Amino acid sequence: MTTAKPIDLGVADLRPFLPSKDFETSKAFYERLGWEVEYIDHELALMANAERRFYLQRGYLKEWAENTMLFIPVADARACHEAIAAALASGEYGEARVAPPRQQPYGALVTHVWDPAGVLLHLAEWNEG
């Protein structure tokens, strides 16, 4: 293992690419969760929520989708669960689902949400104290 000085890439942002099984359904799902479309073309949508962004791709591989996770800190994991469960009750977001919040050993209360393509979102509320 080398002890060379790390390279400073000057990273200013990080924008993951997420798959979609059905592009329009996934886009609508994330819009319902509060993300806005900043850019869109036939193959890609840049989704934004405050200063956080990701690219939603018109492309799907089961292994990729089901092994992709995003950790998203939130203010209230229980409120997120209730709002998302109510939104998913309509059935308009395909296979999207949400699990009740669970306390994790590392200190966060987490609501797990699977988007319409199977991407796992960890909506995590950090417990103070």
WOWO-V304830 format. One record per backbone hydrogen bond with DSSP energy under -1.0 kcal/mol. NH is the residue of the N-H (numbers start at 1). CO is the residue of the C=O. Records with the same first field share a line. If there is no record, write none. Layout:
NH: CO / CO
This chain:
18: 55
20: 59
26: 22
27: 23
28: 24
29: 25
30: 26
31: 27
32: 28
33: 29
34: 31
35: 30
36: 48
38: 46
41: 44
45: 56
46: 39
47: 54
48: 36
49: 52
52: 49
54: 47
55: 16
56: 45
57: 18
58: 43
59: 57
65: 61
66: 62
67: 64
68: 65
70: 120
72: 122
74: 124
80: 76
81: 77
82: 78
83: 79
84: 80
85: 81
86: 82
87: 83
88: 84
89: 85
91: 88
96: 93
97: 114
99: 112
102: 110
104: 108
107: 104
109: 125
110: 102
111: 123
113: 121
114: 97
115: 119
118: 115
120: 68
121: 113
122: 70
123: 111
124: 72
125: 109
127: 107
